[in-house]
Amino acid sequence: MTNYDIIVIGSGPGGYVAAIRASQLNMKAAVVERAELGGICLNWGCIPTKALLKSAQVFKYMTHAADYGISLEGQAAPDFKAVVARSRGVAENMSKGVQYLLKKNNVDVIAGEGRLAGGHTVEVKMNDGSVQTFEAKHIVLATGARSRSLPNVPQDGKHVIGYREALTLPELPKSMVVMGSGAIGSELAYFYSTMGTEVTIVEYMPRLVPVEDDDIAAQLARSFRKQGIKTMTGASVEKVDIVDDRCVVTVKDSKEKVSEITCDVVLSAVGVTTNLEGLGLEECGVSVERGKVVVDDFYRTSVDGVYAIGDIVHGPALAHVASHEALVCVEKIAGHNPAPVDYGNIPGCTYTTPEIASVGLTERACKEQGLDVLVGKFPFTASGKAAASGNRDGLAKVIFDKATGKWLGCHLCGDNVTEMIAGAVAARKAGMTGHEIVSTVFPHPTMSEAIMEAAAAAYNECVHI
């Protein structure tokens, strides 16, 4: 039996970060992984999706080259197989990067499926079919999540698919229905629409991207309509029938009216389900609540020496959250004194065009909490950089507490706003007030100065709108 200070089950953004940080803190570490290193994010989520979206962006620029004074001979056309192949290549290289980092930091990789076996031991069904047992003082569960399948619309991998299949379709479908308009649904809807697929989004909630601020959701809806993406909000997919190898989708709207949409494929993007099966949680006494492992501020479970991070614990199911939870968890194990994760200051990003990025409370949430606030907005139609870039869709919206100036929320929709939101996160962490944002000199011309302009608008001091 091999003994370790720490064994991590799962090598996603939470798992591999936990293992590497443990090694940096002089702990003998191993990571158990049954599939590709890097987990879903690197292999079937964040990274390959962004590669597809970049291809879509390049294609869109080429089809609108004349808008920029560029003349192209012939008509640009996407090579769908090549686009998918590029995406898979990017993911493969990132996975190799994780392999390099683990090796560089002397982390052992155990190729197989791990489970708790009690008494600080991990039993691994190795990928070669053998079963081995390993012992560790500390065991971190970081097994992530998978695409959620609805009972009335089961995924078959061909007609009704999840995000994994959506990344590797053999050919471009002529038509698609996307169930759900969260980040995954919206991003893939945008990608396929740009490639030439006729896309319809069916969203159960009253608006697209329902976790976002109402103004941001409305802006994305306008941009999607302009692109030709059909949207049905306040609606649900009741069933999908397969007729002559095509999908007949039955949809019921908020007024109980039923209609049918015929398409080539249905993408189910209605959330994720945690990977808790087969981990030995119940046998070892690890508490689970509503499909999530119960942990404290430092990710300790109800069983001594067992920890859980990432999608399998309560909190935003985001890669950067899992990575930060990993650092806090392992540093606490090592005897350090890390600050607990501030879940009120977690940025979220959606990589559609226009992009969405946000942090903090929405205006609706502020009203529900009875907060007295100042709200400022700055449209990118008034931005010189946006005009020069050729895409003026979107806005910056900021929310401050009226009495104290505390920055309660920042909501952005526009080109490259996912690269801007970190500034708002850092400023909120530092406790900067609305007046301090207004008095900060932002560079011109940039998209980022819209944040300062929106802050000025909150105090009726904006000169550019």
C-alpha positions in Angstrom: 0.0 0.0 0.0 1.4 3.4 -1.0 1.0 6.1 1.6 0.5 9.8 0.8 -0.1 13.0 2.8 -3.0 13.9 0.5 -4.9 12.1 -2.3 -7.2 14.1 -4.6 -9.9 12.2 -6.5 -10.5 14.2 -9.7 -8.1 16.3 -11.8 -10.3 19.2 -12.8 -9.6 22.8 -12.0 -10.2 22.0 -8.3 -8.4 18.7 -8.2 -5.1 19.4 -10.0 -4.7 22.7 -8.2 -5.2 21.0 -4.9 -2.6 18.4 -5.6 0.0 20.8 -6.9 -0.5 23.3 -4.0 -0.2 20.4 -1.6 3.1 19.4 -3.2 4.3 23.0 -3.0 3.6 22.9 0.7 5.8 19.8 1.1 3.1 17.2 1.2 3.4 13.9 -0.7 0.5 14.2 -3.1 -1.4 12.1 -5.7 -4.3 12.7 -7.9 -6.7 10.0 -9.1 -8.2 10.5 -12.6 -10.2 8.0 -14.7 -10.2 10.1 -17.9 -8.3 13.0 -19.3 -6.2 15.2 -17.0 -7.8 18.6 -16.5 -11.3 17.4 -16.0 -14.4 18.7 -17.8 -13.3 22.3 -18.0 -10.1 21.7 -20.0 -11.4 18.8 -22.1 -15.1 19.2 -22.5 -16.1 22.6 -21.2 -14.5 26.0 -20.8 -11.5 25.6 -23.1 -12.8 23.8 -26.1 -15.9 25.9 -26.1 -13.9 29.1 -26.2 -11.9 27.6 -29.1 -15.1 27.0 -31.1 -16.3 30.5 -30.2 -13.0 32.0 -31.5 -13.5 30.3 -34.8 -17.1 31.7 -34.9 -15.7 35.2 -34.2 -13.1 34.9 -37.0 -15.8 33.6 -39.4 -18.1 36.5 -38.5 -15.3 39.0 -39.1 -14.6 37.6 -42.5 -18.3 37.7 -43.5 -18.4 41.4 -42.4 -15.0 42.3 -43.8 -16.5 45.0 -46.0 -17.7 46.8 -42.9 -14.1 47.4 -42.1 -13.0 48.4 -45.5 -11.6 45.0 -46.4 -12.3 43.3 -49.7 -12.2 39.5 -49.8 -12.3 37.5 -53.0 -14.9 34.8 -52.9 -17.2 33.9 -50.0 -16.0 32.8 -46.6 -17.3 29.4 -45.5 -16.7 27.4 -42.3 -15.0 24.0 -42.5 -17.0 22.5 -39.6 -14.8 19.4 -39.2 -11.7 21.6 -39.1 -13.2 24.0 -36.5 -14.0 21.0 -34.3 -10.6 19.5 -34.8 -8.9 22.8 -33.8 -11.0 22.9 -30.7 -10.0 19.3 -29.8 -6.4 20.1 -30.4 -6.5 23.1 -28.0 -8.1 20.9 -25.3 -5.5 18.2 -25.8 -2.6 20.6 -25.5 -4.1 22.1 -22.3 -4.5 18.6 -20.9 -0.8 17.9 -21.7 0.0 21.2 -19.9 -1.7 19.9 -16.7 0.2 16.6 -17.0 3.4 18.6 -17.2 2.5 20.7 -14.2 1.7 17.6 -12.1 5.0 16.0 -13.1 7.0 19.2 -12.5 5.5 19.3 -9.0 6.1 15.6 -8.2 2.5 14.8 -8.0 1.7 11.1 -8.7 -1.1 10.4 -11.2 -3.1 7.3 -10.5 -5.1 6.4 -13.6 -8.4 4.9 -12.5 -11.7 5.5 -10.6 -11.3 6.2 -6.9 -13.6 5.7 -4.0 -13.5 6.1 -0.2 -12.8 2.8 1.5 -12.8 4.1 5.1 -9.9 4.5 7.5 -8.1 7.1 5.4 -7.9 4.8 2.4 -8.8 5.2 -1.2 -9.6 2.2 -3.4 -8.9 2.6 -7.1 -10.3 0.5 -9.9 -7.3 1.1 -12.2 -7.8 1.7 -15.9 -6.0 -1.6 -16.5 -8.8 -3.4 -14.6 -6.8 -4.1 -11.4 -7.9 -2.8 -8.0 -5.3 -1.1 -5.8 -5.6 0.6 -2.4 -3.8 3.8 -1.3 -3.6 5.4 2.1 -3.6 9.2 2.8 -3.8 11.4 5.9 -6.1 13.7 3.9 -8.5 12.8 1.0 -10.0 15.6 -1.2 -13.0 14.8 -3.3 -13.1 16.9 -6.5 -15.2 14.8 -8.9 -17.1 17.6 -10.6 -20.4 17.3 -12.5 -21.9 16.2 -15.8 -24.7 17.3 -18.0 -28.1 17.0 -16.4 -30.7 14.9 -18.3 -34.4 15.6 -17.8 -36.6 12.6 -17.2 -39.1 13.6 -19.9 -36.3 14.5 -22.4 -33.6 11.9 -21.9 -30.3 12.3 -23.8 -29.5 9.6 -26.4 -26.2 11.2 -27.6 -27.5 11.5 -31.1 -30.8 13.3 -31.3 -30.9 14.8 -27.8 -27.4 15.6 -26.8 -25.4 17.2 -23.9 -22.5 19.6 -24.1 -19.9 16.9 -24.7 -21.6 15.7 -27.9 -22.2 19.4 -29.0 -18.4 19.9 -29.0 -17.8 17.0 -31.4 -20.8 16.7 -33.8 -19.7 15.0 -37.0 -21.4 17.6 -39.2 -23.1 21.0 -38.8 -26.8 20.5 -38.2 -29.2 22.6 -40.2 -31.4 23.3 -37.2 -31.1 23.0 -33.5 -33.3 23.5 -30.4 -31.3 24.5 -27.3 -33.0 23.8 -24.0 -31.8 26.4 -21.4 -30.1 29.7 -21.8 -27.4 29.6 -19.1 -23.8 30.1 -20.1 -23.5 26.7 -21.8 -26.8 27.0 -23.7 -26.2 30.6 -24.8 -22.6 30.1 -25.9 -23.3 27.0 -28.0 -26.5 28.6 -29.4 -24.4 31.6 -30.5 -21.7 29.3 -32.0 -24.0 27.2 -34.0 -26.0 30.1 -35.2 -22.9 31.9 -36.4 -21.8 28.7 -38.2 -25.1 28.7 -40.1 -27.5 26.5 -38.0 -31.0 27.7 -37.5 -31.2 27.9 -33.7 -34.2 28.2 -31.3 -33.6 28.7 -27.6 -36.3 27.4 -25.2 -35.9 28.9 -21.7 -38.1 28.0 -18.8 -37.5 31.3 -16.9 -39.1 34.6 -18.1 -35.8 35.9 -19.6 -32.6 34.6 -21.1 -29.5 34.1 -18.9 -31.8 34.3 -15.8 -29.0 34.6 -13.2 -27.9 37.9 -14.8 -29.2 41.4 -14.3 -32.4 42.2 -16.2 -30.8 44.9 -18.3 -28.1 42.5 -19.4 -30.5 39.8 -20.2 -32.6 42.2 -22.3 -29.5 43.3 -24.2 -28.4 39.7 -25.0 -32.0 39.0 -26.2 -31.8 42.0 -28.6 -28.4 40.9 -29.9 -29.6 37.3 -30.4 -32.7 38.4 -32.3 -30.5 40.6 -34.5 -28.3 37.6 -35.3 -31.4 35.5 -36.1 -31.5 33.3 -33.0 -35.1 32.6 -32.1 -35.9 32.7 -28.4 -38.9 31.4 -26.4 -38.8 32.4 -22.8 -41.2 31.3 -20.1 -41.5 28.0 -22.0 -40.7 24.4 -21.5 -39.9 21.4 -23.7 -42.5 18.8 -22.8 -41.1 16.0 -25.0 -39.0 15.1 -28.0 -40.2 12.6 -30.5 -38.0 11.1 -33.2 -39.7 11.0 -36.6 -37.8 10.0 -39.7 -34.5 10.6 -37.9 -35.5 14.2 -37.0 -36.6 15.7 -33.7 -40.1 16.9 -33.2 -40.0 19.1 -30.1 -43.2 19.8 -28.2 -43.0 23.2 -26.4 -45.5 24.7 -23.9 -45.4 28.4 -23.3 -46.4 30.4 -20.2 -50.0 30.6 -21.5 -50.2 26.8 -21.7 -50.2 27.0 -25.5 -48.5 24.0 -27.1 -46.5 24.1 -30.3 -44.1 21.9 -32.2 -40.6 22.6 -33.6 -38.9 20.2 -36.0 -35.1 20.2 -35.9 -32.1 18.0 -36.5 -30.8 18.0 -33.0 -31.8 19.1 -29.5 -29.1 20.3 -27.1 -30.0 19.8 -23.5 -28.3 22.6 -21.5 -30.5 22.6 -18.4 -27.7 22.5 -15.8 -25.4 19.8 -14.3 -25.6 16.9 -12.0 -22.9 16.2 -9.4 -20.7 13.1 -9.8 -21.2 11.5 -6.4 -22.1 8.0 -7.4 -19.7 5.2 -6.5 -17.6 7.4 -4.2 -18.4 5.4 -1.0 -19.9 8.5 0.7 -22.8 6.8 2.4 -20.7 3.9 3.6 -18.1 6.2 5.1 -20.7 8.6 6.6 -20.0 11.7 4.5 -23.1 14.0 4.8 -24.8 14.9 1.5 -27.6 17.5 1.2 -29.7 18.1 -2.0 -27.1 16.4 -4.1 -24.1 18.3 -2.7 -21.5 17.3 -0.1 -21.9 19.2 3.1 -18.7 21.1 4.1 -17.5 23.9 6.4 -15.7 27.1 5.4 -12.5 25.1 4.8 -14.2 22.2 2.9 -14.0 19.7 5.7 -16.8 17.1 5.5 -18.5 15.3 8.3 -15.7 12.6 8.2 -12.3 13.5 9.7 -9.7 13.7 7.0 -12.1 13.9 4.1 -12.7 17.1 2.2 -14.7 18.2 -0.9 -14.4 21.1 -3.3 -15.7 22.3 -6.6 -19.1 21.4 -8.2 -19.9 18.8 -5.6 -20.3 21.4 -2.8 -22.7 24.2 -2.5 -21.7 27.3 -4.4 -21.2 28.5 -8.0 -20.2 25.6 -10.3 -17.4 27.5 -11.9 -13.8 26.5 -12.6 -12.2 29.5 -10.9 -14.3 28.9 -7.8 -13.1 25.3 -7.6 -9.5 26.4 -8.0 -9.8 28.9 -5.2 -11.6 26.5 -3.0 -8.7 24.0 -3.6 -6.1 26.6 -2.4 -8.1 27.4 0.7 -8.7 23.8 1.5 -5.1 22.6 1.1 -3.5 25.7 2.8 -5.8 25.0 5.8 -4.7 21.4 5.9 -1.0 22.6 5.8 -1.6 24.7 9.0 -1.9 28.1 7.2 -4.6 30.6 7.9 -6.3 31.3 4.6 -9.4 33.5 4.4 -12.6 31.7 3.5 -13.8 32.2 0.0 -16.0 35.3 -0.4 -18.9 33.9 -2.4 -20.4 37.4 -2.7 -17.5 38.5 -4.9 -17.3 35.8 -7.5 -17.3 36.9 -11.1 -19.3 35.1 -13.8 -18.7 35.2 -17.5 -20.6 34.1 -20.6 -18.7 34.1 -23.9 -21.4 34.9 -26.4 -21.1 37.9 -28.7 -21.6 40.3 -27.0 -20.0 38.8 -24.0 -21.5 39.0 -20.5 -19.5 39.5 -17.2 -20.9 40.3 -13.8 -20.1 40.3 -10.1 -22.2 41.1 -7.0 -25.9 41.8 -6.7 -28.3 42.5 -9.5 -30.6 45.5 -9.3 -33.5 43.1 -8.8 -31.7 41.4 -5.9 -31.0 44.8 -4.3 -34.7 45.8 -4.5 -35.7 42.4 -3.0 -33.4 43.0 -0.1 -34.8 46.5 0.4 -31.5 48.3 -0.3 -31.4 52.0 -1.2 -29.2 52.1 -4.2 -27.7 54.3 -6.9 -27.7 52.8 -10.4 -25.5 54.0 -13.3 -25.5 52.8 -16.9 -23.3 53.6 -19.8 -24.2 52.2 -23.3 -21.4 51.1 -25.6 -23.2 53.1 -28.3 -21.5 56.1 -26.7 -18.1 54.4 -26.5 -15.4 55.5 -29.0 -13.6 52.2 -28.7 -16.8 50.2 -29.3 -17.5 52.3 -32.4 -14.0 51.8 -33.7 -14.2 48.1 -33.1 -17.5 47.8 -35.0 -19.6 46.3 -32.3 -21.5 48.8 -30.2 -24.0 46.4 -28.7 -24.1 46.3 -24.9 -23.7 48.4 -21.8 -21.9 48.8 -18.4 -24.1 48.9 -15.3 -23.0 49.6 -11.8 -24.9 49.6 -8.5 -23.8 51.4 -5.3 -25.3 51.7 -1.9 -26.7 55.2 -1.7 -25.6 56.0 1.9 -22.1 54.4 1.9 -21.1 54.2 -1.8 -20.3 50.5 -1.4 -20.0 48.8 -4.7 -22.9 46.3 -4.7 -22.8 45.1 -8.3 -21.2 45.4 -11.7 -22.9 44.0 -14.8 -21.3 44.2 -18.3 -22.4 43.2 -21.7 -20.2 43.9 -24.7 -17.0 43.1 -26.5 -14.2 41.7 -24.3 -16.0 42.5 -21.1 -14.9 39.1 -19.6 -11.4 40.7 -19.6 -12.7 43.7 -17.7 -14.7 42.2 -14.8 -11.6 41.3 -12.8 -11.0 45.1 -12.2 -14.4 45.4 -10.6 -13.8 42.2 -8.5 -10.5 43.6 -7.2 -12.0 47.1 -6.5 -14.9 45.5 -4.6 -12.4 43.4 -2.6 -10.4 46.5 -1.8 -13.6 48.3 -0.6 -13.5 51.1 -3.2 -16.6 53.3 -3.2 -18.6 54.7 -6.1 -16.9 58.1 -5.7 -13.5 56.5 -5.8 -14.3 54.8 -9.0 -15.5 58.1 -10.5 -12.2 59.8 -9.5 -10.0 57.0 -10.9 -8.4 57.8 -14.3 -9.3 55.1 -16.8 -7.5 54.9 -20.2 -9.1 56.3 -23.3 -10.2 54.9 -25.7 -11.0 51.6 -24.0 -14.1 49.5 -23.3 -13.1 49.6 -19.6 -13.7 53.3 -19.2 -17.4 52.5 -19.6 -17.3 51.3 -15.9 -16.1 54.7 -14.8 -18.7 56.4 -17.0 -21.4 54.3 -15.5 -20.2 55.1 -12.0 -20.3 58.8 -12.9 -23.8 58.3 -14.3 -24.9 56.9 -10.9 -24.0 60.2 -9.3 -25.3 62.3 -12.2 -21.8 63.3 -13.2 -21.4 61.6 -16.6 -20.5 64.0 -19.4 -20.6 61.5 -22.3 -24.3 60.6 -22.3 
